[in-house]
Amino acid sequence: MTRLFIRFYVGVLLILLVAWYVQSFVFQDRNVAENVRAIEDALGGGVRLARAELAASSPRDRAAALVRLQSQFDYGVSILAAEDVPEYARDRFANGDEAVFIRHEDRSYVLAPIENSQDALIFGGLPEFVGPSQADLMLGLGAVLLLAAAAIAFLLRPVVAQLRLVERAARAIAGGDLSARVDERKVKAARTLAHAFNDMAGRTETMVRTQRELLQAVSHELRTPLARICFAIDLVREAKNDEQRNARLDSVEAASEELDELVGELLRYVRMETIEPRLTIEAIELQPVVEDLIEKHSVGHPSIKFEITDGLRSAGATVRADRLGLDRALGNVLANAARFAKSRVVVDAVVTDGGIDGGIDGGIDGGIRIDVDDDGPGIAEADRTRVFDPFVRLDESSRGAGLGLALVRRIVGHHGGSIAAETSSQGGCRIRTFWPNALVEGAAMPALSGDAEARVHG
C-alpha cells in the first residue's frame, strides 16, 4: 500500500511539472509573440516620424538629423550597417513592416528600414519590463509544488488509511479467517470497493463452507448405500438359485439408485451455492406447472392423494420466475411433503401485496404465495428454521442428503423471495414460499448476503 501511495504521489508531481512546462514553454512563447507585436505597434508612430525626418535630410545633413532624433528619444537612435541587419528583419522589411523588434545581448531594440538604403535605423536599447528573475520563478515553482505535495498528502492520507482496512481484511482471509470483512461505515471513500470486496469474501466463504459440508456429507451419506451394495454383492455370490440372485440384484439396483439420487442432490446444491445463476424470468401460469409436478410425484407415492385448492384454480395465478428454478423448487417441496404425509398433500396459492405473513417482504411490490400442506407429523417449532439448512435431516431414517429444502431456499432466495415452515391446516407441515413480481426478464441474481439469508430463513 505504501508503494502504491508513493507511485501515485510521484505521478501527480510529474503531472504538475509537465503542466508547468506547458505553461512556460507553450503559452509563454505565445504571449511573448503577442507582446512583441504590441511593442512594434506602439513604437510604430515614432519610428515613422524618425524615418521621415531622416529621409528629408540630405546625406550631408544626415548626421545632424540623427543627433536631433537622439535628443527626442529616451533611448539611443543610430544607423545599423546593412551587413549587421538580421536576415529575418530584412524579410519583414520586404513584407512592408516598418518596425521589427529584436533581442541582442539581453537588450531589446527596434529596427526600421531606411529609404533607398540597405542600412536600417536602430532604436534602443529599449527600457526593459520589470519581471521575476529565473531564481524567483524557480522559487515560486518550488513553493507551488510544495503546497501541492502537502495538499495531496493531506487528501490521500484518509484514502490510504481506508484502503489499509481493505488490505488487512484481505490478509486475514489469506491467513484463514474467512469471516473477515471490511466495515463499510469506516471506508466512505472506498465504499464501492469495500462492498465488492465483502461480496467476494462472502462468496468465497460460501464456496469453502460448501466444499467442507460436501466432504462431510460424502463421507457420511455415501457410506450407507455403498455398504449396502458391497453387502448385496457378497449375498449375490452366495445365492443358491436364480430367484434368490435376482432378489439380491434388485437390492443392489435400489442402493445404486439411492446413490445416484444422492450424488445428484449434492451436485445440484454445489452448483447452486458456488455458481451465480443466470435467471430467465418469464410469466408462468402456476396451475399447469403444479398439475405436471403432481402427476410426476403421484407415480412414486400411490398412497398419497395430491389436491389443488379451488383458490389456486380460480385465481389464475401467474408466477414471474425462472421456469427450471420454479419446477425444481416446487418439485422438491412436493417430494418432501409426499415423503412425510400420511395420506394427503394440498397445494394452495394466493396473490398478495406482501411477503410471508405480510411482513417479511414488506418492501416487495406484490407477488404470489404458494403453500404446500401435508397431514404428516409436522415440524417442531424449534426446527422450523434449521430444516432449511443443508445436510439437515430431522428424520435420520429417511433417504436423501438433507438438501431438498436447502435447494428450495436458495432458488427462492435467488428470485428475491422468502420461505418458511409452519403448521399445516391438515395437521402436519406447511412449506410456504413467496415469489415476488419485482424481477425482470434475463435478470442475474447475486448471491445472498447475510441479511438476505436471514430473510429467506423466515
Protein Blocks (a to p, Z undefined) as FASTA:
>chain_A
ZZmmmmmmmmmmmmmmmmmmmmmmmmmmmmmmmmmmmmmmmmmmmmmmmmmmmmmpcfkl
mmmmmmmmmmmpcbdcddddfklpcfklmmmmmnopabdcddeehiacdddddehiabdc
deddddddddddfklmmmmmmmmmmmmmmmmmmmmmmmmmmmmmmmmmmmmmmnopambc
cdfklmmmlmmmmmmmmmmmmmmmmmmmmmmmmmmmmmmmmmmmmmmmmmmmmmmmmpcb
fklmmmmmmmmmmmmmmmmmmmmmmmmmmmmmmpccddddddddfklmmmmmmmmmmmmm
mmbccdddfklmmnopacdddfklmmmmmmmmmmmmmmmpmkbccddddddfbdehhlmm
mmbgciaddddddfbebjafklmmmmmpghiafblkbgcjhlmmmmmmmmmmmnopacdd
dddfkopacddddddfkbcehiacddddfklmmmmnZZ
